[in-house]
Amino acid sequence: MSSFGTYLVGFLILILGLGLAAYLLNVPAMWIAVGAIILVGIGVLSATTRGKMKDPPAPPSA
């Protein structure tokens, strides 16, 4: 599995844990869903920036 996929799986596990904790604290389901959607977006953005391959250096010009 790529580092992008591994990062997203870990982030989804984190979101599930936070959602379960919010449910046990009697947070309304609408707010749990809103928080989960926001966290998924943050997870995709950060996984993309962490997993992005750097461009190889250009060969020297003669």
mmCIF file as gemmi writes it, N, C-alpha and C atoms, coordinates in Angstrom:
data_model
loop_
_atom_site.group_PDB
_atom_site.id
_atom_site.type_symbol
_atom_site.label_atom_id
_atom_site.label_alt_id
_atom_site.label_comp_id
_atom_site.label_asym_id
_atom_site.label_entity_id
_atom_site.label_seq_id
_atom_site.pdbx_PDB_ins_code
_atom_site.Cartn_x
_atom_site.Cartn_y
_atom_site.Cartn_z
_atom_site.occupancy
_atom_site.B_iso_or_equiv
_atom_site.pdbx_formal_charge
_atom_site.auth_seq_id
_atom_site.auth_asym_id
_atom_site.pdbx_PDB_model_num
ATOM 1 N N . MET Axp A 1 ? 0.848 -1.169 0 1 0 ? 1 A 1
ATOM 2 C CA . MET Axp A 1 ? 0 0 0 1 0 ? 1 A 1
ATOM 3 C C . MET Axp A 1 ? 0.898 1.238 0 1 0 ? 1 A 1
ATOM 4 N N . SER Axp A 2 ? 0.502 2.234 -0.754 1 0 ? 2 A 1
ATOM 5 C CA . SER Axp A 2 ? 1.302 3.453 -0.832 1 0 ? 2 A 1
ATOM 6 C C . SER Axp A 2 ? 1.214 4.248 0.467 1 0 ? 2 A 1
ATOM 7 N N . SER Axp A 3 ? 2.12 5.187 0.61 1 0 ? 3 A 1
ATOM 8 C CA . SER Axp A 3 ? 2.096 6.013 1.813 1 0 ? 3 A 1
ATOM 9 C C . SER Axp A 3 ? 0.832 6.861 1.859 1 0 ? 3 A 1
ATOM 10 N N . PHE Axp A 4 ? 0.32 7.241 0.695 1 0 ? 4 A 1
ATOM 11 C CA . PHE Axp A 4 ? -0.939 7.995 0.631 1 0 ? 4 A 1
ATOM 12 C C . PHE Axp A 4 ? -2.079 7.167 1.204 1 0 ? 4 A 1
ATOM 13 N N . GLY Axp A 5 ? -2.181 5.918 0.776 1 0 ? 5 A 1
ATOM 14 C CA . GLY Axp A 5 ? -3.242 5.041 1.265 1 0 ? 5 A 1
ATOM 15 C C . GLY Axp A 5 ? -3.115 4.737 2.742 1 0 ? 5 A 1
ATOM 16 N N . THR Axp A 6 ? -1.895 4.501 3.198 1 0 ? 6 A 1
ATOM 17 C CA . THR Axp A 6 ? -1.663 4.226 4.614 1 0 ? 6 A 1
ATOM 18 C C . THR Axp A 6 ? -2.05 5.432 5.466 1 0 ? 6 A 1
ATOM 19 N N . TYR Axp A 7 ? -1.689 6.615 5.02 1 0 ? 7 A 1
ATOM 20 C CA . TYR Axp A 7 ? -2.029 7.836 5.748 1 0 ? 7 A 1
ATOM 21 C C . TYR Axp A 7 ? -3.547 7.999 5.834 1 0 ? 7 A 1
ATOM 22 N N . LEU Axp A 8 ? -4.24 7.767 4.712 1 0 ? 8 A 1
ATOM 23 C CA . LEU Axp A 8 ? -5.696 7.919 4.718 1 0 ? 8 A 1
ATOM 24 C C . LEU Axp A 8 ? -6.376 6.88 5.602 1 0 ? 8 A 1
ATOM 25 N N . VAL Axp A 9 ? -5.893 5.662 5.602 1 0 ? 9 A 1
ATOM 26 C CA . VAL Axp A 9 ? -6.475 4.629 6.471 1 0 ? 9 A 1
ATOM 27 C C . VAL Axp A 9 ? -6.305 5.024 7.94 1 0 ? 9 A 1
ATOM 28 N N . GLY Axp A 10 ? -5.131 5.489 8.302 1 0 ? 10 A 1
ATOM 29 C CA . GLY Axp A 10 ? -4.904 5.939 9.668 1 0 ? 10 A 1
ATOM 30 C C . GLY Axp A 10 ? -5.782 7.116 10.037 1 0 ? 10 A 1
ATOM 31 N N . PHE Axp A 11 ? -5.947 8.034 9.107 1 0 ? 11 A 1
ATOM 32 C CA . PHE Axp A 11 ? -6.79 9.203 9.366 1 0 ? 11 A 1
ATOM 33 C C . PHE Axp A 11 ? -8.25 8.8 9.509 1 0 ? 11 A 1
ATOM 34 N N . LEU Axp A 12 ? -8.703 7.834 8.718 1 0 ? 12 A 1
ATOM 35 C CA . LEU Axp A 12 ? -10.09 7.362 8.838 1 0 ? 12 A 1
ATOM 36 C C . LEU Axp A 12 ? -10.324 6.666 10.174 1 0 ? 12 A 1
ATOM 37 N N . ILE Axp A 13 ? -9.337 5.925 10.649 1 0 ? 13 A 1
ATOM 38 C CA . ILE Axp A 13 ? -9.46 5.298 11.972 1 0 ? 13 A 1
ATOM 39 C C . ILE Axp A 13 ? -9.566 6.381 13.049 1 0 ? 13 A 1
ATOM 40 N N . LEU Axp A 14 ? -8.776 7.44 12.919 1 0 ? 14 A 1
ATOM 41 C CA . LEU Axp A 14 ? -8.851 8.561 13.845 1 0 ? 14 A 1
ATOM 42 C C . LEU Axp A 14 ? -10.242 9.198 13.819 1 0 ? 14 A 1
ATOM 43 N N . ILE Axp A 15 ? -10.791 9.408 12.63 1 0 ? 15 A 1
ATOM 44 C CA . ILE Axp A 15 ? -12.12 10.008 12.494 1 0 ? 15 A 1
ATOM 45 C C . ILE Axp A 15 ? -13.178 9.116 13.131 1 0 ? 15 A 1
ATOM 46 N N . LEU Axp A 16 ? -13.078 7.808 12.92 1 0 ? 16 A 1
ATOM 47 C CA . LEU Axp A 16 ? -14.044 6.888 13.542 1 0 ? 16 A 1
ATOM 48 C C . LEU Axp A 16 ? -13.976 6.955 15.063 1 0 ? 16 A 1
ATOM 49 N N . GLY Axp A 17 ? -12.771 7.014 15.602 1 0 ? 17 A 1
ATOM 50 C CA . GLY Axp A 17 ? -12.614 7.121 17.05 1 0 ? 17 A 1
ATOM 51 C C . GLY Axp A 17 ? -13.198 8.409 17.595 1 0 ? 17 A 1
ATOM 52 N N . LEU Axp A 18 ? -12.933 9.507 16.91 1 0 ? 18 A 1
ATOM 53 C CA . LEU Axp A 18 ? -13.48 10.789 17.352 1 0 ? 18 A 1
ATOM 54 C C . LEU Axp A 18 ? -15.003 10.82 17.23 1 0 ? 18 A 1
ATOM 55 N N . GLY Axp A 19 ? -15.524 10.21 16.171 1 0 ? 19 A 1
ATOM 56 C CA . GLY Axp A 19 ? -16.981 10.148 16.005 1 0 ? 19 A 1
ATOM 57 C C . GLY Axp A 19 ? -17.632 9.317 17.096 1 0 ? 19 A 1
ATOM 58 N N . LEU Axp A 20 ? -17.007 8.207 17.448 1 0 ? 20 A 1
ATOM 59 C CA . LEU Axp A 20 ? -17.537 7.371 18.526 1 0 ? 20 A 1
ATOM 60 C C . LEU Axp A 20 ? -17.5 8.118 19.853 1 0 ? 20 A 1
ATOM 61 N N . ALA Axp A 21 ? -16.413 8.822 20.119 1 0 ? 21 A 1
ATOM 62 C CA . ALA Axp A 21 ? -16.32 9.601 21.351 1 0 ? 21 A 1
ATOM 63 C C . ALA Axp A 21 ? -17.39 10.69 21.396 1 0 ? 21 A 1
ATOM 64 N N . ALA Axp A 22 ? -17.61 11.356 20.264 1 0 ? 22 A 1
ATOM 65 C CA . ALA Axp A 22 ? -18.639 12.391 20.208 1 0 ? 22 A 1
ATOM 66 C C . ALA Axp A 22 ? -20.026 11.79 20.435 1 0 ? 22 A 1
ATOM 67 N N . TYR Axp A 23 ? -20.26 10.604 19.866 1 0 ? 23 A 1
ATOM 68 C CA . TYR Axp A 23 ? -21.547 9.926 20.067 1 0 ? 23 A 1
ATOM 69 C C . TYR Axp A 23 ? -21.756 9.591 21.537 1 0 ? 23 A 1
ATOM 70 N N . LEU Axp A 24 ? -20.718 9.098 22.2 1 0 ? 24 A 1
ATOM 71 C CA . LEU Axp A 24 ? -20.825 8.754 23.615 1 0 ? 24 A 1
ATOM 72 C C . LEU Axp A 24 ? -21.012 9.993 24.498 1 0 ? 24 A 1
ATOM 73 N N . LEU Axp A 25 ? -20.582 11.15 23.992 1 0 ? 25 A 1
ATOM 74 C CA . LEU Axp A 25 ? -20.792 12.401 24.722 1 0 ? 25 A 1
ATOM 75 C C . LEU Axp A 25 ? -22.116 13.071 24.352 1 0 ? 25 A 1
ATOM 76 N N . ASN Axp A 26 ? -22.964 12.35 23.6 1 0 ? 26 A 1
ATOM 77 C CA . ASN Axp A 26 ? -24.303 12.823 23.198 1 0 ? 26 A 1
ATOM 78 C C . ASN Axp A 26 ? -24.273 14.062 22.312 1 0 ? 26 A 1
ATOM 79 N N . VAL Axp A 27 ? -23.279 14.149 21.443 1 0 ? 27 A 1
ATOM 80 C CA . VAL Axp A 27 ? -23.242 15.211 20.446 1 0 ? 27 A 1
ATOM 81 C C . VAL Axp A 27 ? -24.259 14.843 19.363 1 0 ? 27 A 1
ATOM 82 N N . PRO Axp A 28 ? -25.06 15.814 18.889 1 0 ? 28 A 1
ATOM 83 C CA . PRO Axp A 28 ? -26.044 15.505 17.842 1 0 ? 28 A 1
ATOM 84 C C . PRO Axp A 28 ? -25.381 14.911 16.583 1 0 ? 28 A 1
ATOM 85 N N . ALA Axp A 29 ? -26.067 13.963 15.973 1 0 ? 29 A 1
ATOM 86 C CA . ALA Axp A 29 ? -25.529 13.244 14.811 1 0 ? 29 A 1
ATOM 87 C C . ALA Axp A 29 ? -25.183 14.189 13.666 1 0 ? 29 A 1
ATOM 88 N N . MET Axp A 30 ? -25.943 15.256 13.5 1 0 ? 30 A 1
ATOM 89 C CA . MET Axp A 30 ? -25.665 16.218 12.425 1 0 ? 30 A 1
ATOM 90 C C . MET Axp A 30 ? -24.271 16.817 12.594 1 0 ? 30 A 1
ATOM 91 N N . TRP Axp A 31 ? -23.892 17.174 13.818 1 0 ? 31 A 1
ATOM 92 C CA . TRP Axp A 31 ? -22.587 17.773 14.057 1 0 ? 31 A 1
ATOM 93 C C . TRP Axp A 31 ? -21.468 16.749 13.937 1 0 ? 31 A 1
ATOM 94 N N . ILE Axp A 32 ? -21.751 15.513 14.28 1 0 ? 32 A 1
ATOM 95 C CA . ILE Axp A 32 ? -20.752 14.454 14.087 1 0 ? 32 A 1
ATOM 96 C C . ILE Axp A 32 ? -20.47 14.282 12.597 1 0 ? 32 A 1
ATOM 97 N N . ALA Axp A 33 ? -21.523 14.292 11.782 1 0 ? 33 A 1
ATOM 98 C CA . ALA Axp A 33 ? -21.363 14.154 10.331 1 0 ? 33 A 1
ATOM 99 C C . ALA Axp A 33 ? -20.595 15.338 9.757 1 0 ? 33 A 1
ATOM 100 N N . VAL Axp A 34 ? -20.93 16.545 10.189 1 0 ? 34 A 1
ATOM 101 C CA . VAL Axp A 34 ? -20.226 17.739 9.703 1 0 ? 34 A 1
ATOM 102 C C . VAL Axp A 34 ? -18.737 17.658 10.062 1 0 ? 34 A 1
ATOM 103 N N . GLY Axp A 35 ? -18.444 17.286 11.298 1 0 ? 35 A 1
ATOM 104 C CA . GLY Axp A 35 ? -17.05 17.153 11.718 1 0 ? 35 A 1
ATOM 105 C C . GLY Axp A 35 ? -16.309 16.086 10.931 1 0 ? 35 A 1
ATOM 106 N N . ALA Axp A 36 ? -16.983 14.971 10.662 1 0 ? 36 A 1
ATOM 107 C CA . ALA Axp A 36 ? -16.345 13.893 9.909 1 0 ? 36 A 1
ATOM 108 C C . ALA Axp A 36 ? -16.038 14.328 8.478 1 0 ? 36 A 1
ATOM 109 N N . ILE Axp A 37 ? -16.951 15.045 7.847 1 0 ? 37 A 1
ATOM 110 C CA . ILE Axp A 37 ? -16.725 15.515 6.477 1 0 ? 37 A 1
ATOM 111 C C . ILE Axp A 37 ? -15.55 16.485 6.437 1 0 ? 37 A 1
ATOM 112 N N . ILE Axp A 38 ? -15.491 17.388 7.406 1 0 ? 38 A 1
ATOM 113 C CA . ILE Axp A 38 ? -14.381 18.339 7.458 1 0 ? 38 A 1
ATOM 114 C C . ILE Axp A 38 ? -13.059 17.605 7.676 1 0 ? 38 A 1
ATOM 115 N N . LEU Axp A 39 ? -13.051 16.627 8.591 1 0 ? 39 A 1
ATOM 116 C CA . LEU Axp A 39 ? -11.81 15.892 8.855 1 0 ? 39 A 1
ATOM 117 C C . LEU Axp A 39 ? -11.373 15.05 7.657 1 0 ? 39 A 1
ATOM 118 N N . VAL Axp A 40 ? -12.311 14.489 6.91 1 0 ? 40 A 1
ATOM 119 C CA . VAL Axp A 40 ? -11.941 13.744 5.699 1 0 ? 40 A 1
ATOM 120 C C . VAL Axp A 40 ? -11.268 14.685 4.701 1 0 ? 40 A 1
ATOM 121 N N . GLY Axp A 41 ? -11.81 15.881 4.541 1 0 ? 41 A 1
ATOM 122 C CA . GLY Axp A 41 ? -11.194 16.862 3.644 1 0 ? 41 A 1
ATOM 123 C C . GLY Axp A 41 ? -9.791 17.227 4.075 1 0 ? 41 A 1
ATOM 124 N N . ILE Axp A 42 ? -9.61 17.469 5.367 1 0 ? 42 A 1
ATOM 125 C CA . ILE Axp A 42 ? -8.283 17.789 5.895 1 0 ? 42 A 1
ATOM 126 C C . ILE Axp A 42 ? -7.334 16.612 5.685 1 0 ? 42 A 1
ATOM 127 N N . GLY Axp A 43 ? -7.839 15.395 5.89 1 0 ? 43 A 1
ATOM 128 C CA . GLY Axp A 43 ? -7.01 14.206 5.7 1 0 ? 43 A 1
ATOM 129 C C . GLY Axp A 43 ? -6.534 14.049 4.275 1 0 ? 43 A 1
ATOM 130 N N . VAL Axp A 44 ? -7.42 14.276 3.317 1 0 ? 44 A 1
ATOM 131 C CA . VAL Axp A 44 ? -7.036 14.152 1.903 1 0 ? 44 A 1
ATOM 132 C C . VAL Axp A 44 ? -6.02 15.226 1.543 1 0 ? 44 A 1
ATOM 133 N N . LEU Axp A 45 ? -6.25 16.446 2.005 1 0 ? 45 A 1
ATOM 134 C CA . LEU Axp A 45 ? -5.294 17.522 1.709 1 0 ? 45 A 1
ATOM 135 C C . LEU Axp A 45 ? -3.917 17.236 2.292 1 0 ? 45 A 1
ATOM 136 N N . SER Axp A 46 ? -3.874 16.82 3.538 1 0 ? 46 A 1
ATOM 137 C CA . SER Axp A 46 ? -2.569 16.579 4.149 1 0 ? 46 A 1
ATOM 138 C C . SER Axp A 46 ? -1.907 15.321 3.599 1 0 ? 46 A 1
ATOM 139 N N . ALA Axp A 47 ? -2.676 14.298 3.246 1 0 ? 47 A 1
ATOM 140 C CA . ALA Axp A 47 ? -2.086 13.103 2.646 1 0 ? 47 A 1
ATOM 141 C C . ALA Axp A 47 ? -1.507 13.418 1.275 1 0 ? 47 A 1
ATOM 142 N N . THR Axp A 48 ? -2.16 14.294 0.54 1 0 ? 48 A 1
ATOM 143 C CA . THR Axp A 48 ? -1.67 14.664 -0.784 1 0 ? 48 A 1
ATOM 144 C C . THR Axp A 48 ? -0.364 15.438 -0.679 1 0 ? 48 A 1
ATOM 145 N N . THR Axp A 49 ? -0.293 16.357 0.262 1 0 ? 49 A 1
ATOM 146 C CA . THR Axp A 49 ? 0.942 17.137 0.376 1 0 ? 49 A 1
ATOM 147 C C . THR Axp A 49 ? 2.083 16.293 0.923 1 0 ? 49 A 1
ATOM 148 N N . ARG Axp A 50 ? 1.801 15.348 1.816 1 0 ? 50 A 1
ATOM 149 C CA . ARG Axp A 50 ? 2.861 14.493 2.376 1 0 ? 50 A 1
ATOM 150 C C . ARG Axp A 50 ? 3.307 13.427 1.375 1 0 ? 50 A 1
ATOM 151 N N . GLY Axp A 51 ? 2.408 12.954 0.536 1 0 ? 51 A 1
ATOM 152 C CA . GLY Axp A 51 ? 2.736 11.873 -0.375 1 0 ? 51 A 1
ATOM 153 C C . GLY Axp A 51 ? 3.217 12.329 -1.728 1 0 ? 51 A 1
ATOM 154 N N . LYS Axp A 52 ? 3.215 13.638 -1.969 1 0 ? 52 A 1
ATOM 155 C CA . LYS Axp A 52 ? 3.592 14.147 -3.28 1 0 ? 52 A 1
ATOM 156 C C . LYS Axp A 52 ? 5.067 13.894 -3.532 1 0 ? 52 A 1
ATOM 157 N N . MET Axp A 53 ? 5.37 13.358 -4.697 1 0 ? 53 A 1
ATOM 158 C CA . MET Axp A 53 ? 6.751 13.113 -5.067 1 0 ? 53 A 1
ATOM 159 C C . MET Axp A 53 ? 7.378 14.429 -5.52 1 0 ? 53 A 1
ATOM 160 N N . LYS Axp A 54 ? 8.579 14.669 -5.074 1 0 ? 54 A 1
ATOM 161 C CA . LYS Axp A 54 ? 9.291 15.865 -5.481 1 0 ? 54 A 1
ATOM 162 C C . LYS Axp A 54 ? 9.806 15.683 -6.899 1 0 ? 54 A 1
ATOM 163 N N . ASP Axp A 55 ? 9.844 16.767 -7.649 1 0 ? 55 A 1
ATOM 164 C CA . ASP Axp A 55 ? 10.367 16.709 -9.015 1 0 ? 55 A 1
ATOM 165 C C . ASP Axp A 55 ? 11.865 16.431 -8.965 1 0 ? 55 A 1
ATOM 166 N N . PRO Axp A 56 ? 12.325 15.544 -9.857 1 0 ? 56 A 1
ATOM 167 C CA . PRO Axp A 56 ? 13.776 15.291 -9.869 1 0 ? 56 A 1
ATOM 168 C C . PRO Axp A 56 ? 14.514 16.537 -10.343 1 0 ? 56 A 1
ATOM 169 N N . PRO Axp A 57 ? 15.724 16.745 -9.88 1 0 ? 57 A 1
ATOM 170 C CA . PRO Axp A 57 ? 16.475 17.931 -10.32 1 0 ? 57 A 1
ATOM 171 C C . PRO Axp A 57 ? 16.761 17.875 -11.807 1 0 ? 57 A 1
ATOM 172 N N . ALA Axp A 58 ? 16.746 19.024 -12.405 1 0 ? 58 A 1
ATOM 173 C CA . ALA Axp A 58 ? 17.006 19.106 -13.854 1 0 ? 58 A 1
ATOM 174 C C . ALA Axp A 58 ? 18.49 18.835 -14.114 1 0 ? 58 A 1
ATOM 175 N N . PRO Axp A 59 ? 18.768 18.16 -15.222 1 0 ? 59 A 1
ATOM 176 C CA . PRO Axp A 59 ? 20.181 17.912 -15.541 1 0 ? 59 A 1
ATOM 177 C C . PRO Axp A 59 ? 20.892 19.242 -15.81 1 0 ? 59 A 1
ATOM 178 N N . PRO Axp A 60 ? 22.172 19.322 -15.461 1 0 ? 60 A 1
ATOM 179 C CA . PRO Axp A 60 ? 22.908 20.592 -15.672 1 0 ? 60 A 1
ATOM 180 C C . PRO Axp A 60 ? 23.03 20.897 -17.157 1 0 ? 60 A 1
ATOM 181 N N . SER Axp A 61 ? 22.921 22.178 -17.476 1 0 ? 61 A 1
ATOM 182 C CA . SER Axp A 61 ? 23.062 22.617 -18.864 1 0 ? 61 A 1
ATOM 183 C C . SER Axp A 61 ? 24.535 22.804 -19.181 1 0 ? 61 A 1
ATOM 184 N N . ALA Axp A 62 ? 24.897 22.402 -20.387 1 0 ? 62 A 1
ATOM 185 C CA . ALA Axp A 62 ? 26.312 22.522 -20.764 1 0 ? 62 A 1
ATOM 186 C C . ALA Axp A 62 ? 26.56 23.772 -21.541 1 0 ? 62 A 1
